[in-house]
Amino acid sequence: MPERYFFHIRDGSYVSVDDEGMEFATPREADIYGAQVAFEIGTDDRNYDDTELSVVDADGHEIARHRIHRQLPH
């Protein structure tokens, strides 16, 4: 049965809380999605000195954390 996972973004002391989340069959699938979102955020034209995306399960446990890095265009 799918479980709901949430993707919170911390930028310095500011936290953007995901209160909707998404359902995934496994924690690994949620982790992979979180890594993809972190990469995509990094394509924005700004610096991400202290920004992370946390993947949190429905019980509030962090299962993964991804640093957001600015992705330079090729």
mmCIF file of the N, C-alpha and C atoms, coordinates in Angstrom:
data_MODEL
# 
_entry.id   MODEL 
# 
loop_
_atom_site.group_PDB 
_atom_site.id 
_atom_site.type_symbol 
_atom_site.label_atom_id 
_atom_site.label_alt_id 
_atom_site.label_comp_id 
_atom_site.label_asym_id 
_atom_site.label_entity_id 
_atom_site.label_seq_id 
_atom_site.pdbx_PDB_ins_code 
_atom_site.Cartn_x 
_atom_site.Cartn_y 
_atom_site.Cartn_z 
_atom_site.occupancy 
_atom_site.B_iso_or_equiv 
_atom_site.pdbx_formal_charge 
_atom_site.auth_seq_id 
_atom_site.auth_comp_id 
_atom_site.auth_asym_id 
_atom_site.auth_atom_id 
_atom_site.pdbx_PDB_model_num 
ATOM 1   N N  . MET A 1 1  ? 0.840  -1.178 0.000   1.00 0.00 ? 1  MET A N  1 
ATOM 2   C CA . MET A 1 1  ? 0.000  0.000  0.000   1.00 0.00 ? 1  MET A CA 1 
ATOM 3   C C  . MET A 1 1  ? 0.890  1.248  0.000   1.00 0.00 ? 1  MET A C  1 
ATOM 4   N N  . PRO A 1 2  ? 0.597  2.216  -0.868  1.00 0.00 ? 2  PRO A N  1 
ATOM 5   C CA . PRO A 1 2  ? 1.423  3.430  -0.932  1.00 0.00 ? 2  PRO A CA 1 
ATOM 6   C C  . PRO A 1 2  ? 1.388  4.208  0.381   1.00 0.00 ? 2  PRO A C  1 
ATOM 7   N N  . GLU A 1 3  ? 2.474  4.895  0.637   1.00 0.00 ? 3  GLU A N  1 
ATOM 8   C CA . GLU A 1 3  ? 2.573  5.757  1.809   1.00 0.00 ? 3  GLU A CA 1 
ATOM 9   C C  . GLU A 1 3  ? 2.841  7.184  1.335   1.00 0.00 ? 3  GLU A C  1 
ATOM 10  N N  . ARG A 1 4  ? 2.393  8.156  2.099   1.00 0.00 ? 4  ARG A N  1 
ATOM 11  C CA . ARG A 1 4  ? 2.572  9.561  1.740   1.00 0.00 ? 4  ARG A CA 1 
ATOM 12  C C  . ARG A 1 4  ? 3.910  10.059 2.281   1.00 0.00 ? 4  ARG A C  1 
ATOM 13  N N  . TYR A 1 5  ? 4.608  10.802 1.418   1.00 0.00 ? 5  TYR A N  1 
ATOM 14  C CA . TYR A 1 5  ? 5.890  11.410 1.763   1.00 0.00 ? 5  TYR A CA 1 
ATOM 15  C C  . TYR A 1 5  ? 5.817  12.905 1.472   1.00 0.00 ? 5  TYR A C  1 
ATOM 16  N N  . PHE A 1 6  ? 6.571  13.666 2.253   1.00 0.00 ? 6  PHE A N  1 
ATOM 17  C CA . PHE A 1 6  ? 6.546  15.114 2.155   1.00 0.00 ? 6  PHE A CA 1 
ATOM 18  C C  . PHE A 1 6  ? 7.948  15.620 1.829   1.00 0.00 ? 6  PHE A C  1 
ATOM 19  N N  . PHE A 1 7  ? 8.015  16.739 1.127   1.00 0.00 ? 7  PHE A N  1 
ATOM 20  C CA . PHE A 1 7  ? 9.278  17.257 0.614   1.00 0.00 ? 7  PHE A CA 1 
ATOM 21  C C  . PHE A 1 7  ? 9.442  18.705 1.086   1.00 0.00 ? 7  PHE A C  1 
ATOM 22  N N  . HIS A 1 8  ? 10.146 18.879 2.204   1.00 0.00 ? 8  HIS A N  1 
ATOM 23  C CA . HIS A 1 8  ? 10.342 20.191 2.811   1.00 0.00 ? 8  HIS A CA 1 
ATOM 24  C C  . HIS A 1 8  ? 11.655 20.784 2.315   1.00 0.00 ? 8  HIS A C  1 
ATOM 25  N N  . ILE A 1 9  ? 11.660 22.095 2.103   1.00 0.00 ? 9  ILE A N  1 
ATOM 26  C CA . ILE A 1 9  ? 12.859 22.775 1.631   1.00 0.00 ? 9  ILE A CA 1 
ATOM 27  C C  . ILE A 1 9  ? 13.307 23.760 2.701   1.00 0.00 ? 9  ILE A C  1 
ATOM 28  N N  . ARG A 1 10 ? 14.568 23.630 3.103   1.00 0.00 ? 10 ARG A N  1 
ATOM 29  C CA . ARG A 1 10 ? 15.162 24.546 4.071   1.00 0.00 ? 10 ARG A CA 1 
ATOM 30  C C  . ARG A 1 10 ? 16.224 25.370 3.365   1.00 0.00 ? 10 ARG A C  1 
ATOM 31  N N  . ASP A 1 11 ? 16.070 26.696 3.453   1.00 0.00 ? 11 ASP A N  1 
ATOM 32  C CA . ASP A 1 11 ? 17.023 27.643 2.864   1.00 0.00 ? 11 ASP A CA 1 
ATOM 33  C C  . ASP A 1 11 ? 17.479 28.558 3.982   1.00 0.00 ? 11 ASP A C  1 
ATOM 34  N N  . GLY A 1 12 ? 18.615 28.226 4.583   1.00 0.00 ? 12 GLY A N  1 
ATOM 35  C CA . GLY A 1 12 ? 19.069 28.971 5.758   1.00 0.00 ? 12 GLY A CA 1 
ATOM 36  C C  . GLY A 1 12 ? 18.112 28.701 6.912   1.00 0.00 ? 12 GLY A C  1 
ATOM 37  N N  . SER A 1 13 ? 17.523 29.757 7.456   1.00 0.00 ? 13 SER A N  1 
ATOM 38  C CA . SER A 1 13 ? 16.579 29.580 8.557   1.00 0.00 ? 13 SER A CA 1 
ATOM 39  C C  . SER A 1 13 ? 15.130 29.499 8.072   1.00 0.00 ? 13 SER A C  1 
ATOM 40  N N  . TYR A 1 14 ? 14.896 29.715 6.777   1.00 0.00 ? 14 TYR A N  1 
ATOM 41  C CA . TYR A 1 14 ? 13.543 29.639 6.219   1.00 0.00 ? 14 TYR A CA 1 
ATOM 42  C C  . TYR A 1 14 ? 13.219 28.195 5.832   1.00 0.00 ? 14 TYR A C  1 
ATOM 43  N N  . VAL A 1 15 ? 12.035 27.736 6.199   1.00 0.00 ? 15 VAL A N  1 
ATOM 44  C CA . VAL A 1 15 ? 11.610 26.384 5.838   1.00 0.00 ? 15 VAL A CA 1 
ATOM 45  C C  . VAL A 1 15 ? 10.279 26.469 5.082   1.00 0.00 ? 15 VAL A C  1 
ATOM 46  N N  . SER A 1 16 ? 10.248 25.880 3.905   1.00 0.00 ? 16 SER A N  1 
ATOM 47  C CA . SER A 1 16 ? 9.016  25.756 3.133   1.00 0.00 ? 16 SER A CA 1 
ATOM 48  C C  . SER A 1 16 ? 8.483  24.345 3.384   1.00 0.00 ? 16 SER A C  1 
ATOM 49  N N  . VAL A 1 17 ? 7.345  24.252 4.075   1.00 0.00 ? 17 VAL A N  1 
ATOM 50  C CA . VAL A 1 17 ? 6.790  22.969 4.480   1.00 0.00 ? 17 VAL A CA 1 
ATOM 51  C C  . VAL A 1 17 ? 5.806  22.486 3.416   1.00 0.00 ? 17 VAL A C  1 
ATOM 52  N N  . ASP A 1 18 ? 6.017  21.269 2.971   1.00 0.00 ? 18 ASP A N  1 
ATOM 53  C CA . ASP A 1 18 ? 5.104  20.605 2.041   1.00 0.00 ? 18 ASP A CA 1 
ATOM 54  C C  . ASP A 1 18 ? 4.004  19.953 2.871   1.00 0.00 ? 18 ASP A C  1 
ATOM 55  N N  . ASP A 1 19 ? 2.799  20.482 2.803   1.00 0.00 ? 19 ASP A N  1 
ATOM 56  C CA . ASP A 1 19 ? 1.719  19.893 3.601   1.00 0.00 ? 19 ASP A CA 1 
ATOM 57  C C  . ASP A 1 19 ? 0.792  19.009 2.780   1.00 0.00 ? 19 ASP A C  1 
ATOM 58  N N  . GLU A 1 20 ? 1.080  18.846 1.485   1.00 0.00 ? 20 GLU A N  1 
ATOM 59  C CA . GLU A 1 20 ? 0.296  17.938 0.634   1.00 0.00 ? 20 GLU A CA 1 
ATOM 60  C C  . GLU A 1 20 ? 0.970  16.586 0.481   1.00 0.00 ? 20 GLU A C  1 
ATOM 61  N N  . GLY A 1 21 ? 2.235  16.611 0.119   1.00 0.00 ? 21 GLY A N  1 
ATOM 62  C CA . GLY A 1 21 ? 2.984  15.374 -0.091  1.00 0.00 ? 21 GLY A CA 1 
ATOM 63  C C  . GLY A 1 21 ? 2.534  14.628 -1.327  1.00 0.00 ? 21 GLY A C  1 
ATOM 64  N N  . MET A 1 22 ? 3.143  13.461 -1.509  1.00 0.00 ? 22 MET A N  1 
ATOM 65  C CA . MET A 1 22 ? 2.825  12.573 -2.620  1.00 0.00 ? 22 MET A CA 1 
ATOM 66  C C  . MET A 1 22 ? 2.928  11.145 -2.132  1.00 0.00 ? 22 MET A C  1 
ATOM 67  N N  . GLU A 1 23 ? 2.199  10.258 -2.789  1.00 0.00 ? 23 GLU A N  1 
ATOM 68  C CA . GLU A 1 23 ? 2.247  8.849  -2.405  1.00 0.00 ? 23 GLU A CA 1 
ATOM 69  C C  . GLU A 1 23 ? 3.250  8.090  -3.261  1.00 0.00 ? 23 GLU A C  1 
ATOM 70  N N  . PHE A 1 24 ? 3.998  7.208  -2.590  1.00 0.00 ? 24 PHE A N  1 
ATOM 71  C CA . PHE A 1 24 ? 4.964  6.333  -3.246  1.00 0.00 ? 24 PHE A CA 1 
ATOM 72  C C  . PHE A 1 24 ? 4.860  4.952  -2.630  1.00 0.00 ? 24 PHE A C  1 
ATOM 73  N N  . ALA A 1 25 ? 5.206  3.947  -3.416  1.00 0.00 ? 25 ALA A N  1 
ATOM 74  C CA . ALA A 1 25 ? 5.121  2.562  -2.950  1.00 0.00 ? 25 ALA A CA 1 
ATOM 75  C C  . ALA A 1 25 ? 6.220  2.222  -1.949  1.00 0.00 ? 25 ALA A C  1 
ATOM 76  N N  . THR A 1 26 ? 7.391  2.886  -2.089  1.00 0.00 ? 26 THR A N  1 
ATOM 77  C CA . THR A 1 26 ? 8.518  2.573  -1.203  1.00 0.00 ? 26 THR A CA 1 
ATOM 78  C C  . THR A 1 26 ? 9.243  3.860  -0.814  1.00 0.00 ? 26 THR A C  1 
ATOM 79  N N  . PRO A 1 27 ? 9.965  3.821  0.300   1.00 0.00 ? 27 PRO A N  1 
ATOM 80  C CA . PRO A 1 27 ? 10.783 4.984  0.659   1.00 0.00 ? 27 PRO A CA 1 
ATOM 81  C C  . PRO A 1 27 ? 11.831 5.301  -0.413  1.00 0.00 ? 27 PRO A C  1 
ATOM 82  N N  . ARG A 1 28 ? 12.357 4.290  -1.055  1.00 0.00 ? 28 ARG A N  1 
ATOM 83  C CA . ARG A 1 28 ? 13.367 4.491  -2.109  1.00 0.00 ? 28 ARG A CA 1 
ATOM 84  C C  . ARG A 1 28 ? 12.797 5.308  -3.257  1.00 0.00 ? 28 ARG A C  1 
ATOM 85  N N  . GLU A 1 29 ? 11.558 5.029  -3.655  1.00 0.00 ? 29 GLU A N  1 
ATOM 86  C CA . GLU A 1 29 ? 10.926 5.803  -4.731  1.00 0.00 ? 29 GLU A CA 1 
ATOM 87  C C  . GLU A 1 29 ? 10.775 7.265  -4.322  1.00 0.00 ? 29 GLU A C  1 
ATOM 88  N N  . ALA A 1 30 ? 10.398 7.505  -3.074  1.00 0.00 ? 30 ALA A N  1 
ATOM 89  C CA . ALA A 1 30 ? 10.267 8.875  -2.577  1.00 0.00 ? 30 ALA A CA 1 
ATOM 90  C C  . ALA A 1 30 ? 11.629 9.569  -2.560  1.00 0.00 ? 30 ALA A C  1 
ATOM 91  N N  . ASP A 1 31 ? 12.675 8.855  -2.171  1.00 0.00 ? 31 ASP A N  1 
ATOM 92  C CA . ASP A 1 31 ? 14.030 9.383  -2.144  1.00 0.00 ? 31 ASP A CA 1 
ATOM 93  C C  . ASP A 1 31 ? 14.481 9.766  -3.552  1.00 0.00 ? 31 ASP A C  1 
ATOM 94  N N  . ILE A 1 32 ? 14.249 8.900  -4.512  1.00 0.00 ? 32 ILE A N  1 
ATOM 95  C CA . ILE A 1 32 ? 14.634 9.177  -5.902  1.00 0.00 ? 32 ILE A CA 1 
ATOM 96  C C  . ILE A 1 32 ? 13.903 10.417 -6.413  1.00 0.00 ? 32 ILE A C  1 
ATOM 97  N N  . TYR A 1 33 ? 12.620 10.521 -6.112  1.00 0.00 ? 33 TYR A N  1 
ATOM 98  C CA . TYR A 1 33 ? 11.844 11.685 -6.523  1.00 0.00 ? 33 TYR A CA 1 
ATOM 99  C C  . TYR A 1 33 ? 12.407 12.946 -5.855  1.00 0.00 ? 33 TYR A C  1 
ATOM 100 N N  . GLY A 1 34 ? 12.731 12.867 -4.571  1.00 0.00 ? 34 GLY A N  1 
ATOM 101 C CA . GLY A 1 34 ? 13.305 14.006 -3.870  1.00 0.00 ? 34 GLY A CA 1 
ATOM 102 C C  . GLY A 1 34 ? 14.612 14.471 -4.496  1.00 0.00 ? 34 GLY A C  1 
ATOM 103 N N  . ALA A 1 35 ? 15.460 13.524 -4.888  1.00 0.00 ? 35 ALA A N  1 
ATOM 104 C CA . ALA A 1 35 ? 16.724 13.861 -5.547  1.00 0.00 ? 35 ALA A CA 1 
ATOM 105 C C  . ALA A 1 35 ? 16.465 14.566 -6.874  1.00 0.00 ? 35 ALA A C  1 
ATOM 106 N N  . GLN A 1 36 ? 15.464 14.101 -7.609  1.00 0.00 ? 36 GLN A N  1 
ATOM 107 C CA . GLN A 1 36 ? 15.106 14.721 -8.893  1.00 0.00 ? 36 GLN A CA 1 
ATOM 108 C C  . GLN A 1 36 ? 14.607 16.152 -8.677  1.00 0.00 ? 36 GLN A C  1 
ATOM 109 N N  . VAL A 1 37 ? 13.754 16.351 -7.682  1.00 0.00 ? 37 VAL A N  1 
ATOM 110 C CA . VAL A 1 37 ? 13.236 17.691 -7.386  1.00 0.00 ? 37 VAL A CA 1 
ATOM 111 C C  . VAL A 1 37 ? 14.377 18.621 -6.974  1.00 0.00 ? 37 VAL A C  1 
ATOM 112 N N  . ALA A 1 38 ? 15.286 18.146 -6.131  1.00 0.00 ? 38 ALA A N  1 
ATOM 113 C CA . ALA A 1 38 ? 16.427 18.960 -5.703  1.00 0.00 ? 38 ALA A CA 1 
ATOM 114 C C  . ALA A 1 38 ? 17.272 19.374 -6.906  1.00 0.00 ? 38 ALA A C  1 
ATOM 115 N N  . PHE A 1 39 ? 17.483 18.452 -7.828  1.00 0.00 ? 39 PHE A N  1 
ATOM 116 C CA . PHE A 1 39 ? 18.246 18.768 -9.037  1.00 0.00 ? 39 PHE A CA 1 
ATOM 117 C C  . PHE A 1 39 ? 17.520 19.832 -9.853  1.00 0.00 ? 39 PHE A C  1 
ATOM 118 N N  . GLU A 1 40 ? 16.217 19.657 -10.045 1.00 0.00 ? 40 GLU A N  1 
ATOM 119 C CA . GLU A 1 40 ? 15.439 20.601 -10.848 1.00 0.00 ? 40 GLU A CA 1 
ATOM 120 C C  . GLU A 1 40 ? 15.409 21.994 -10.219 1.00 0.00 ? 40 GLU A C  1 
ATOM 121 N N  . ILE A 1 41 ? 15.308 22.069 -8.899  1.00 0.00 ? 41 ILE A N  1 
ATOM 122 C CA . ILE A 1 41 ? 15.348 23.367 -8.229  1.00 0.00 ? 41 ILE A CA 1 
ATOM 123 C C  . ILE A 1 41 ? 16.684 24.047 -8.503  1.00 0.00 ? 41 ILE A C  1 
ATOM 124 N N  . GLY A 1 42 ? 17.749 23.256 -8.543  1.00 0.00 ? 42 GLY A N  1 
ATOM 125 C CA . GLY A 1 42 ? 19.079 23.794 -8.797  1.00 0.00 ? 42 GLY A CA 1 
ATOM 126 C C  . GLY A 1 42 ? 19.260 24.386 -10.175 1.00 0.00 ? 42 GLY A C  1 
ATOM 127 N N  . THR A 1 43 ? 18.334 24.157 -11.086 1.00 0.00 ? 43 THR A N  1 
ATOM 128 C CA . THR A 1 43 ? 18.442 24.744 -12.432 1.00 0.00 ? 43 THR A CA 1 
ATOM 129 C C  . THR A 1 43 ? 17.924 26.187 -12.456 1.00 0.00 ? 43 THR A C  1 
ATOM 130 N N  . ASP A 1 44 ? 17.288 26.645 -11.370 1.00 0.00 ? 44 ASP A N  1 
ATOM 131 C CA . ASP A 1 44 ? 16.879 28.047 -11.278 1.00 0.00 ? 44 ASP A CA 1 
ATOM 132 C C  . ASP A 1 44 ? 18.122 28.926 -11.282 1.00 0.00 ? 44 ASP A C  1 
ATOM 133 N N  . ASP A 1 45 ? 17.987 30.122 -11.743 1.00 0.00 ? 45 ASP A N  1 
ATOM 134 C CA . ASP A 1 45 ? 19.133 31.027 -11.855 1.00 0.00 ? 45 ASP A CA 1 
ATOM 135 C C  . ASP A 1 45 ? 19.354 31.778 -10.545 1.00 0.00 ? 45 ASP A C  1 
ATOM 136 N N  . ARG A 1 46 ? 19.812 31.054 -9.526  1.00 0.00 ? 46 ARG A N  1 
ATOM 137 C CA . ARG A 1 46 ? 20.175 31.674 -8.250  1.00 0.00 ? 46 ARG A CA 1 
ATOM 138 C C  . ARG A 1 46 ? 21.150 30.751 -7.525  1.00 0.00 ? 46 ARG A C  1 
ATOM 139 N N  . ASN A 1 47 ? 21.795 31.289 -6.522  1.00 0.00 ? 47 ASN A N  1 
ATOM 140 C CA . ASN A 1 47 ? 22.736 30.492 -5.737  1.00 0.00 ? 47 ASN A CA 1 
ATOM 141 C C  . ASN A 1 47 ? 22.002 29.798 -4.602  1.00 0.00 ? 47 ASN A C  1 
ATOM 142 N N  . TYR A 1 48 ? 22.455 28.620 -4.264  1.00 0.00 ? 48 TYR A N  1 
ATOM 143 C CA . TYR A 1 48 ? 21.877 27.821 -3.180  1.00 0.00 ? 48 TYR A CA 1 
ATOM 144 C C  . TYR A 1 48 ? 22.996 27.459 -2.212  1.00 0.00 ? 48 TYR A C  1 
ATOM 145 N N  . ASP A 1 49 ? 23.354 28.428 -1.378  1.00 0.00 ? 49 ASP A N  1 
ATOM 146 C CA . ASP A 1 49 ? 24.477 28.217 -0.474  1.00 0.00 ? 49 ASP A CA 1 
ATOM 147 C C  . ASP A 1 49 ? 24.156 27.279 0.675   1.00 0.00 ? 49 ASP A C  1 
ATOM 148 N N  . ASP A 1 50 ? 22.945 27.351 1.201   1.00 0.00 ? 50 ASP A N  1 
ATOM 149 C CA . ASP A 1 50 ? 22.591 26.568 2.386   1.00 0.00 ? 50 ASP A CA 1 
ATOM 150 C C  . ASP A 1 50 ? 21.169 26.033 2.236   1.00 0.00 ? 50 ASP A C  1 
ATOM 151 N N  . THR A 1 51 ? 20.917 25.328 1.123   1.00 0.00 ? 51 THR A N  1 
ATOM 152 C CA . THR A 1 51 ? 19.560 24.878 0.826   1.00 0.00 ? 51 THR A CA 1 
ATOM 153 C C  . THR A 1 51 ? 19.534 23.361 0.707   1.00 0.00 ? 51 THR A C  1 
ATOM 154 N N  . GLU A 1 52 ? 18.528 22.757 1.356   1.00 0.00 ? 52 GLU A N  1 
ATOM 155 C CA . GLU A 1 52 ? 18.366 21.302 1.339   1.00 0.00 ? 52 GLU A CA 1 
ATOM 156 C C  . GLU A 1 52 ? 16.902 20.942 1.174   1.00 0.00 ? 52 GLU A C  1 
ATOM 157 N N  . LEU A 1 53 ? 16.671 19.813 0.583   1.00 0.00 ? 53 LEU A N  1 
ATOM 158 C CA . LEU A 1 53 ? 15.334 19.237 0.480   1.00 0.00 ? 53 LEU A CA 1 
ATOM 159 C C  . LEU A 1 53 ? 15.312 17.991 1.360   1.00 0.00 ? 53 LEU A C  1 
ATOM 160 N N  . SER A 1 54 ? 14.355 17.932 2.271   1.00 0.00 ? 54 SER A N  1 
ATOM 161 C CA . SER A 1 54 ? 14.207 16.768 3.150   1.00 0.00 ? 54 SER A CA 1 
ATOM 162 C C  . SER A 1 54 ? 13.009 15.953 2.712   1.00 0.00 ? 54 SER A C  1 
ATOM 163 N N  . VAL A 1 55 ? 13.180 14.643 2.667   1.00 0.00 ? 55 VAL A N  1 
ATOM 164 C CA . VAL A 1 55 ? 12.086 13.716 2.371   1.00 0.00 ? 55 VAL A CA 1 
ATOM 165 C C  . VAL A 1 55 ? 11.639 13.142 3.711   1.00 0.00 ? 55 VAL A C  1 
ATOM 166 N N  . VAL A 1 56 ? 10.357 13.338 4.033   1.00 0.00 ? 56 VAL A N  1 
ATOM 167 C CA . VAL A 1 56 ? 9.832  12.969 5.343   1.00 0.00 ? 56 VAL A CA 1 
ATOM 168 C C  . VAL A 1 56 ? 8.636  12.047 5.163   1.00 0.00 ? 56 VAL A C  1 
ATOM 169 N N  . ASP A 1 57 ? 8.597  10.969 5.951   1.00 0.00 ? 57 ASP A N  1 
ATOM 170 C CA . ASP A 1 57 ? 7.462  10.047 5.841   1.00 0.00 ? 57 ASP A CA 1 
ATOM 171 C C  . ASP A 1 57 ? 6.260  10.573 6.630   1.00 0.00 ? 57 ASP A C  1 
ATOM 172 N N  . ALA A 1 58 ? 5.148  9.868  6.553   1.00 0.00 ? 58 ALA A N  1 
ATOM 173 C CA . ALA A 1 58 ? 3.897  10.302 7.179   1.00 0.00 ? 58 ALA A CA 1 
ATOM 174 C C  . ALA A 1 58 ? 3.993  10.360 8.698   1.00 0.00 ? 58 ALA A C  1 
ATOM 175 N N  . ASP A 1 59 ? 4.966  9.655  9.295   1.00 0.00 ? 59 ASP A N  1 
ATOM 176 C CA . ASP A 1 59 ? 5.165  9.685  10.742  1.00 0.00 ? 59 ASP A CA 1 
ATOM 177 C C  . ASP A 1 59 ? 6.090  10.816 11.176  1.00 0.00 ? 59 ASP A C  1 
ATOM 178 N N  . GLY A 1 60 ? 6.580  11.596 10.208  1.00 0.00 ? 60 GLY A N  1 
ATOM 179 C CA . GLY A 1 60 ? 7.460  12.720 10.524  1.00 0.00 ? 60 GLY A CA 1 
ATOM 180 C C  . GLY A 1 60 ? 8.925  12.379 10.569  1.00 0.00 ? 60 GLY A C  1 
ATOM 181 N N  . HIS A 1 61 ? 9.303  11.165 10.146  1.00 0.00 ? 61 HIS A N  1 
ATOM 182 C CA . HIS A 1 61 ? 10.711 10.756 10.141  1.00 0.00 ? 61 HIS A CA 1 
ATOM 183 C C  . HIS A 1 61 ? 11.364 11.148 8.818   1.00 0.00 ? 61 HIS A C  1 
ATOM 184 N N  . GLU A 1 62 ? 12.499 11.800 8.913   1.00 0.00 ? 62 GLU A N  1 
ATOM 185 C CA . GLU A 1 62 ? 13.249 12.142 7.715   1.00 0.00 ? 62 GLU A CA 1 
ATOM 186 C C  . GLU A 1 62 ? 13.907 10.870 7.178   1.00 0.00 ? 62 GLU A C  1 
ATOM 187 N N  . ILE A 1 63 ? 13.637 10.557 5.922   1.00 0.00 ? 63 ILE A N  1 
ATOM 188 C CA . ILE A 1 63 ? 14.234 9.353  5.327   1.00 0.00 ? 63 ILE A CA 1 
ATOM 189 C C  . ILE A 1 63 ? 15.382 9.683  4.389   1.00 0.00 ? 63 ILE A C  1 
ATOM 190 N N  . ALA A 1 64 ? 15.457 10.959 3.947   1.00 0.00 ? 64 ALA A N  1 
ATOM 191 C CA . ALA A 1 64 ? 16.545 11.359 3.053   1.00 0.00 ? 64 ALA A CA 1 
ATOM 192 C C  . ALA A 1 64 ? 16.674 12.873 3.096   1.00 0.00 ? 64 ALA A C  1 
ATOM 193 N N  . ARG A 1 65 ? 17.873 13.326 2.742   1.00 0.00 ? 65 ARG A N  1 
ATOM 194 C CA . ARG A 1 65 ? 18.136 14.764 2.651   1.00 0.00 ? 65 ARG A CA 1 
ATOM 195 C C  . ARG A 1 65 ? 19.020 14.985 1.424   1.00 0.00 ? 65 ARG A C  1 
ATOM 196 N N  . HIS A 1 66 ? 18.658 15.976 0.627   1.00 0.00 ? 66 HIS A N  1 
ATOM 197 C CA . HIS A 1 66 ? 19.406 16.277 -0.599  1.00 0.00 ? 66 HIS A CA 1 
ATOM 198 C C  . HIS A 1 66 ? 19.804 17.743 -0.608  1.00 0.00 ? 66 HIS A C  1 
ATOM 199 N N  . ARG A 1 67 ? 21.098 17.994 -0.745  1.00 0.00 ? 67 ARG A N  1 
ATOM 200 C CA . ARG A 1 67 ? 21.588 19.369 -0.895  1.00 0.00 ? 67 ARG A CA 1 
ATOM 201 C C  . ARG A 1 67 ? 21.163 19.862 -2.269  1.00 0.00 ? 67 ARG A C  1 
ATOM 202 N N  . ILE A 1 68 ? 20.801 21.124 -2.322  1.00 0.00 ? 68 ILE A N  1 
ATOM 203 C CA . ILE A 1 68 ? 20.448 21.737 -3.601  1.00 0.00 ? 68 ILE A CA 1 
ATOM 204 C C  . ILE A 1 68 ? 21.639 22.557 -4.049  1.00 0.00 ? 68 ILE A C  1 
ATOM 205 N N  . HIS A 1 69 ? 22.136 22.257 -5.249  1.00 0.00 ? 69 HIS A N  1 
ATOM 206 C CA . HIS A 1 69 ? 23.287 22.949 -5.824  1.00 0.00 ? 69 HIS A CA 1 
ATOM 207 C C  . HIS A 1 69 ? 22.848 23.589 -7.125  1.00 0.00 ? 69 HIS A C  1 
ATOM 208 N N  . ARG A 1 70 ? 23.371 24.757 -7.392  1.00 0.00 ? 70 ARG A N  1 
ATOM 209 C CA . ARG A 1 70 ? 23.070 25.412 -8.665  1.00 0.00 ? 70 ARG A CA 1 
ATOM 210 C C  . ARG A 1 70 ? 23.655 24.577 -9.801  1.00 0.00 ? 70 ARG A C  1 
ATOM 211 N N  . GLN A 1 71 ? 22.803 24.281 -10.763 1.00 0.00 ? 71 GLN A N  1 
ATOM 212 C CA . GLN A 1 71 ? 23.213 23.515 -11.928 1.00 0.00 ? 71 GLN A CA 1 
ATOM 213 C C  . GLN A 1 71 ? 23.563 24.490 -13.060 1.00 0.00 ? 71 GLN A C  1 
ATOM 214 N N  . LEU A 1 72 ? 24.785 24.461 -13.491 1.00 0.00 ? 72 LEU A N  1 
ATOM 215 C CA . LEU A 1 72 ? 25.191 25.363 -14.563 1.00 0.00 ? 72 LEU A CA 1 
ATOM 216 C C  . LEU A 1 72 ? 24.718 24.812 -15.906 1.00 0.00 ? 72 LEU A C  1 
ATOM 217 N N  . PRO A 1 73 ? 24.272 25.702 -16.815 1.00 0.00 ? 73 PRO A N  1 
ATOM 218 C CA . PRO A 1 73 ? 23.833 25.221 -18.131 1.00 0.00 ? 73 PRO A CA 1 
ATOM 219 C C  . PRO A 1 73 ? 25.001 24.644 -18.925 1.00 0.00 ? 73 PRO A C  1 
ATOM 220 N N  . HIS A 1 74 ? 24.703 23.689 -19.761 1.00 0.00 ? 74 HIS A N  1 
ATOM 221 C CA . HIS A 1 74 ? 25.747 23.028 -20.578 1.00 0.00 ? 74 HIS A CA 1 
ATOM 222 C C  . HIS A 1 74 ? 25.972 23.786 -21.853 1.00 0.00 ? 74 HIS A C  1 
# 
